[in-house]
Amino acid sequence: MILPVSTPKQVVRAQLVNEAFGRRLASIRRAKNFSQTGLGKIVGLSRGSISNIESGIQNVQLHQLFAFA
């Protein structure tokens, strides 16, 4: 399968979306008094993955968004 080539503008936009989602996830997690480990257990991810998502480092796949919902 050939993947489409991303332009620099698309890459920057994706990074901004990842960072915004991560900030929102961290805010909601804290408001609900969940630790990263606790949230990870609920959605089936490691604490490290939750940390990376909240930092905007790790992309969130569509099926993972449903777990967070």
Legacy VTK file of the C-alpha trace (Angstrom):
# vtk DataFile Version 3.0
C-alpha trace
ASCII
DATASET POLYDATA
POINTS 69 float
0.000 0.000 0.000
1.343 3.414 -0.931
0.779 6.099 1.674
0.089 9.669 0.574
2.884 12.164 1.070
2.122 14.786 3.704
3.009 18.397 3.119
4.794 20.325 5.876
1.573 22.244 6.513
-0.347 18.978 7.034
2.311 17.702 9.416
2.171 20.891 11.489
-1.632 20.802 11.552
-1.623 17.152 12.694
0.864 17.996 15.452
-1.330 20.877 16.647
-4.350 18.568 16.737
-2.397 15.947 18.704
-1.234 18.551 21.210
-4.720 20.031 21.654
-6.249 16.580 22.133
-3.542 15.702 24.651
-4.127 18.852 26.694
-7.864 18.217 26.731
-7.413 14.567 27.683
-5.088 15.510 30.570
-7.540 18.155 31.764
-10.486 15.752 31.778
-8.408 12.981 33.356
-7.362 15.264 36.210
-10.911 16.568 36.686
-12.103 12.958 37.046
-9.240 12.214 39.477
-7.751 9.464 37.325
-4.057 8.724 37.254
-2.428 8.030 33.912
-2.106 4.407 34.987
-5.778 4.221 35.990
-6.970 5.738 32.716
-4.634 3.452 30.806
-6.182 0.392 32.436
-9.662 1.580 31.461
-8.824 2.211 27.806
-6.268 -0.592 27.373
-3.109 1.507 27.026
0.044 1.763 29.100
0.803 4.706 31.363
3.579 5.631 28.952
1.149 5.759 26.048
-1.228 7.984 28.012
1.703 10.265 28.869
2.795 10.407 25.229
-0.744 11.152 24.039
-1.148 13.914 26.622
2.190 15.382 25.489
1.167 15.298 21.827
3.957 12.855 21.005
1.817 9.823 20.177
-0.966 9.789 17.616
-4.356 8.519 18.702
-5.934 5.996 16.388
-9.635 6.075 15.647
-10.424 2.923 17.640
-8.621 4.449 20.638
-10.824 7.555 20.483
-13.845 5.328 21.020
-12.193 3.872 24.134
-11.692 7.379 25.533
-15.317 8.276 24.827
LINES 1 70
69 0 1 2 3 4 5 6 7 8 9 10 11 12 13 14 15 16 17 18 19 20 21 22 23 24 25 26 27 28 29 30 31 32 33 34 35 36 37 38 39 40 41 42 43 44 45 46 47 48 49 50 51 52 53 54 55 56 57 58 59 60 61 62 63 64 65 66 67 68
